[in-house]
Structure formats: C-alpha cells, structure tokens
Amino acid sequence: MSSPEFHLTPIAELTGNQTVRARALQPRKAGEDVPRWIRASGLAEAGNTAKLSRRAQRSRSYPLETRPYFVLGDLVVNIVAGSVIAVITAALFGPSWNMLLAMIVGMALGMLISLPIAILSGALFGAMEVMIPVMTTGMVAGMLVSMAATMGEVAIGWSARVGATTGIGVAIATYVANSVIRRRAGRWTS
C-alpha cells in the first residue's frame, strides 16, 4: 500500500475558495489570528495549522447515527409503513389489473400513503432521516405487492410480511448508502 502523492499548487494559480483554504492552511506566525472556521474545524492547534487526516475529518464532521432510539425508530417506522402500504395495495389491486399499470399506480399510492407516516414520525426521529427511507419503502412495497396482486389473489398476512421485509431492506440499504456517501464526500467536495 503506497502513500498518496501530494501536489502543491502556487496560491497565485488558485481561485475562489481554493485560495482561501490554501492561505488558511499555511503556517502562521506567533500571535497571528487564525480564522474562526479553522479553529472550529480542528485544523489549527496552538498557532500551527496541521491538517487532519481524511478519516479524522470524516469521523468528526459526519458521524453515522448509532443511538438505539433513532436506529430502532427508523427501522420500526419503515416496517410499519411497508406493512400498511402493502396491505392497502393488496386490497385494492387484483388479477383484473394490467401489471405495468398496477406497478405505476402502486408506486404512486405507496408514496402518497407514506407521506403522512413520514411527516408524523419525522417529529420523533428527524425529518430527512425518516423521509427518504419511508418514501422509498412506500414506493417499493407498493410496486411489489400490486404486481403480485395482478398475478393472483394475495393474502393480507403475506402482503404485510412482504411490506415489513421491504421496510427492513430499505432501512439497511439507506444506512449502507449513507455510510458510503459520507466516506466519499471528502473527495467529492474538496
């Protein structure tokens, strides 16, 4: 495993934010004021500006949610939303529906039903943290169960299990995607 190569660009060639960052990260003389945003980010210590490693920057600025209240809350809300949407779509759709049309209507219906669930639970667990997975769960559960209902009668218990499984899967996929995106955010934004 080799260490990454660093390229130093003269400040005269940088533009906008790059110039501000480059000047801020230059060594400072004793008594020279360090900008507040550098002190808050942890880049300045006792007059020097030693840059933190990427891993340290990521862990300080974008920690993943690990508190049980929020993790279990996200999971429970997704399970409930998936089950409710799946049961409703199982009751509404039947073998007389065209599968493509049922999939599209089931997806839209899943989004409409999941919106009030997301808004109500967002006050307890965070608006965006709940909104994205619950809306995705609604779309996927609505599509799956409505398509299954077009192939034959679907039992309510089976549709509730499919909706709950969809909720668990979407919650896990959301946490994994969040982890990957936050890990790569430093490369995309700097």
HELIX and SHEET records of a PDB file:
HELIX    1   1 ILE A   11  GLU A   13  5                                   3    
HELIX    2   2 GLY A   16  ALA A   24  1                                   9    
HELIX    3   3 ARG A   36  SER A   41  1                                   6    
HELIX    4   4 ARG A   54  SER A   61  1                                   8    
HELIX    5   5 PRO A   68  LEU A   92  1                                  25    
HELIX    6   6 MET A   99  PHE A  125  1                                  27    
HELIX    7   7 ALA A  127  MET A  151  1                                  25    
HELIX    8   8 ILE A  156  THR A  189  1                                  34    
END                                                                             
